[in-house]
Amino acid sequence: MGRAVGVAAIAGLVGLAIVIDATVFGPLALPGAPPNLVLLVVTSWALASGPLPGAVLGFLAGLATDIVPPADHLVGRYALVMCIAGYVAGLWREETRDSVPLALLVVAVSVGIGTALYVGSGLVFGELPGSGASALSAALLSVGYDVVLAPFVVPAVLRVARRVAGTRSRQAA
């Protein structure tokens, strides 16, 4: 039962983040690129669960994001980016256990890495409109939006992840 609760919780969080990204943030006419709530959820969950679960969740959430309309890029780009970002964030699991400010910093760095990888892969595959300079400024704005959202998203996701982990440990006993 504990594993099913965990899978349902993270699937619900990722699904909600995908819907909000596609219906709220996507249509907004923000300067640069919109925030990436799914990437925030993946890196936050990875902080609570570790590098391997973070990478697996990142891959699956990225693949789901890749196919949600408007999918105007190669399928697999978000899967790769979120897999790496989830892994990197998960490496800091122990260090961030008791420090929300450090967790926020790790998420910000992981989101920055993920956004840089997405922009870099777009440049390599010729999928970004405009120049490299405009892509860089859009990426920086997107990371800035994510950093503004992080104090609201990270603690909430960590709370859910720890509650699920507590449920699993109580059921194992």
ChimeraX attribute file (.defattr): number of C-alpha atoms within 10 A of each C-alpha:
attribute: neighborCount
match mode: 1-to-1
recipient: residues
	/A:1	8
	/A:2	16
	/A:3	13
	/A:4	10
	/A:5	14
	/A:6	19
	/A:7	12
	/A:8	13
	/A:9	16
	/A:10	20
	/A:11	15
	/A:12	12
	/A:13	18
	/A:14	25
	/A:15	16
	/A:16	15
	/A:17	21
	/A:18	23
	/A:19	17
	/A:20	15
	/A:21	19
	/A:22	18
	/A:23	11
	/A:24	11
	/A:25	17
	/A:26	16
	/A:27	10
	/A:28	12
	/A:29	9
	/A:30	14
	/A:31	10
	/A:32	17
	/A:33	19
	/A:34	22
	/A:35	23
	/A:36	23
	/A:37	23
	/A:38	24
	/A:39	29
	/A:40	27
	/A:41	28
	/A:42	36
	/A:43	37
	/A:44	31
	/A:45	31
	/A:46	31
	/A:47	32
	/A:48	25
	/A:49	22
	/A:50	20
	/A:51	24
	/A:52	16
	/A:53	19
	/A:54	28
	/A:55	26
	/A:56	19
	/A:57	25
	/A:58	30
	/A:59	25
	/A:60	20
	/A:61	25
	/A:62	25
	/A:63	19
	/A:64	18
	/A:65	27
	/A:66	19
	/A:67	15
	/A:68	12
	/A:69	8
	/A:70	10
	/A:71	10
	/A:72	10
	/A:73	15
	/A:74	13
	/A:75	15
	/A:76	16
	/A:77	20
	/A:78	27
	/A:79	23
	/A:80	21
	/A:81	25
	/A:82	35
	/A:83	28
	/A:84	23
	/A:85	30
	/A:86	35
	/A:87	26
	/A:88	26
	/A:89	29
	/A:90	28
	/A:91	18
	/A:92	20
	/A:93	20
	/A:94	13
	/A:95	12
	/A:96	19
	/A:97	13
	/A:98	10
	/A:99	10
	/A:100	14
	/A:101	11
	/A:102	14
	/A:103	26
	/A:104	21
	/A:105	14
	/A:106	23
	/A:107	31
	/A:108	22
	/A:109	18
	/A:110	26
	/A:111	30
	/A:112	20
	/A:113	18
	/A:114	26
	/A:115	25
	/A:116	18
	/A:117	19
	/A:118	20
	/A:119	21
	/A:120	17
	/A:121	18
	/A:122	18
	/A:123	16
	/A:124	10
	/A:125	11
	/A:126	11
	/A:127	14
	/A:128	17
	/A:129	10
	/A:130	10
	/A:131	9
	/A:132	14
	/A:133	9
	/A:134	13
	/A:135	20
	/A:136	16
	/A:137	14
	/A:138	19
	/A:139	22
	/A:140	17
	/A:141	18
	/A:142	22
	/A:143	26
	/A:144	17
	/A:145	18
	/A:146	22
	/A:147	21
	/A:148	13
	/A:149	15
	/A:150	22
	/A:151	14
	/A:152	10
	/A:153	17
	/A:154	21
	/A:155	15
	/A:156	14
	/A:157	23
	/A:158	21
	/A:159	14
	/A:160	17
	/A:161	21
	/A:162	15
	/A:163	13
	/A:164	21
	/A:165	18
	/A:166	13
	/A:167	16
	/A:168	17
	/A:169	11
	/A:170	10
	/A:171	11
	/A:172	8
	/A:173	5
